[in-house]
Amino acid sequence: MMIPGLQILFEARKSNLQFHNDCYLSIDGTDFYVQNNGPAFASHKLKGKSALRYEIGLDILRGFIAWIHGPFPAGAWPDINIFRHALKHHLDKNERVEADDGYRGEAPAKVKCPASFANPVENEAMQNLVRSRQETVNMRFKQWQILNVQFRHDLSSHGYVFRAVAVITQLSMQNGEPLFAVDYKDPK
C-alpha cells in the first residue's frame, strides 16, 4: 500500500528492471491556461494565450506518473529548458528518456526522439505508442475543469491544484482506470 501524498515516486520508474532498458520515462510538457500575463507566459501550444507549463514523466513499463515539475511561464520556458533545469540532473549516468522532437537538443545523450540521428527506424512504432500514451495522460489532466479553462485565481495556487489533480489522476490509474499498455523493449 502506498502512503497518501506519496503517489508519485520518481524511484518507482526502476521497479521493473528485467528488460534492461536505458529509458524508464517518457516526458512531455503540457500547458494550462491562466489570465493574461504578457509574453513570458505566451504558449505556442495554446495559440499564444497565457499559460503555465509543467513537465510530466510517465513510467514507460507500468504507465504511472513518476515525475512532475513546474509551474513555469510557458513562453519563457520551452520543454527542453524545463528538462535541463531539473530532470536531466536526476537521471542515472546512462539513463535517457523518450520524448518528442521538442527535446532533440539533448539527443541522443539524454533523450530518444524521432528527429535524432541515432534513432533506429525500427523503434518508431514503439516510440509513437509511448508518446501517444503520454498525450493521453496530459488529456486526463485537462478533464478537470479547473485545469481546462482559464485559471482565475492567484497563480501561486496553480501548482497546488496541479499536484492535487496529478495525485488523483495517479490514484485513478492505479485503481481501475489504467492507461493503455505499451510493449517497450529497447534494443538501445
N, C-alpha and C positions, 0 to 999 in steps of 0.2 A: 504494500500500500504506500502511496506517495503522501508526503506531508503537505497539507494545504498551503498554498502560496509558493510551493517549490515544484510546480508542474512543468516548468520549462527549464530543463537541465542541460547545459552545454556538454558535459562529460558523457551524457547518455547517448550521444551520437556514435560512440565507440562500443556500444553494448553488444554488437553482433560483429565480431572481428573475423569470423570464419572465412569471409570472402577476400580478405586482404586487399581491399580497395584503397586507393590513396585519396579518394573523395568520400567523405562521410556526410557532407551537407550540400544541399542546393541553396542558393541565396538569390534574393531579389529585393529591390527597393519598391515600396508602394507608398503612394501619396494619398493624403486625406485633405479635403477642402477646409480652409479656415477663412476668416474675414480678411479682406484686402490688407496686405501688409507691405506692399511695394515689390520691387524687382527681385530682392533676395528670396522672396517666397514664391515667385512665378514658376509654376510647374509645367514643363513641356508635356508631361503625361496627362495633364488636365487642361490643355489648351490655354496655357498662360495664366490660369487662375491661381490665386494664392493657396499654398498647401504646405503641410508638414510631411516630411518623408521619414519612413522607418525602414530598416533593413530586417528582413525575416529570413531565418535559416531553418530548413527542414532536414531532419534526419532522413537520408535517402532510403535506407533499408526499412525503417519502421514507419515512416510517414508521419512523424510527430514534430512539433515545433521544438527546436533545440537552441535557437538564438533569436533574440530581438534586440534592436539597438535604435535609439532615436529618442526624441524627435530632432529633426534638422530642418532648417528652411529649405524647401525643395529647390529653389532657383540657385542658391549658393552652394548646395551640396549634391553633386551628382552621385549616382550609386557607387562608382569606383572610389570616390573620396571617402565616403562613409566606410566602405570596406577597408581602405588604407588606414583610416582613423583608429579602428579597433580590431575587427575580426581577424584581419591578416596577422596581427601580432599574437593572437590566441591559438592559431593553428599549430599543430606539431610541425617539426622540421620538414618533412617531406609530404605533408598533407596539402591537398588542394580542394577547391570547391567547384561544383557545377554551377554555371551562371550563363546569362545571356550575353550578347556582344557588348553591352554597356561596361563590361568588366575586362575587355580584351587587353587593356593596358597592363594587366597583371598575368596574362597568359604567356607561356604555359607554366611559369614557375609556381603560381599560387591559384590559378583559375583554369578550368577547362571550359571553353566556349566555342561555338560553331566557327567563328572567324579566325581562330588560332591556326597558325600554320602546322602545328603539331597535332591537330585534332584528326584522328582517323575517320574516314568516310563511313566505315562500318559501325561506328559508335553513334552516328547521328540520330537514328530512330530511337535508340535507348535514351539519348540525351533529350530529345524532343519530348518524350514522355515525362522525364524528370522535370523539365521546365514547365510543362503543361500542368503537372500536379502542383508545382509552386504557384502558378497563377490561380489554381483552384483555391488554395488556402488564402491567397490575397483576396479573392472574391468573398470568402467566408467572413473576413473581417468587415467587408463593406455591406454585408447583410444586416449589420447592426446600424440602425438609422442614425445614431449619434456620430458614426464614422462615415456615413454615406452622404450626408448633407453638410452644408457649411457649419463648422463648429463656431458657435456664437458666444462661447464662454471665454474666460481668461485662458490664453494659450498655455500658461504654466500648468493648467489642469489636463491638457490633452494627453500627456504621457501617462497619467494615471488611468484615464479612460481607456487608452490603447492597451495598456498592460492588463487591465481587468478583462477586456474583450479577448486578449491573447490567451489568458488562463482559461476563460470559459470555452473558447474555441478548442483549446488543447483537451480540456475535460470531455467535450463532446466527441472529439476524435478517439479518445481512449475508451469511451463508454457508449459505443453503438453507432457513431457516425464517422467511420474512418474515411480517409482519402483512398482513392484507388491505389492498388498495389503496383509497384514498379519492380521489374526484374533487372537489377543493376549488378552487372559483373564487369568490372573494369579490367581490360587487358593491359592497361597502363600505356 
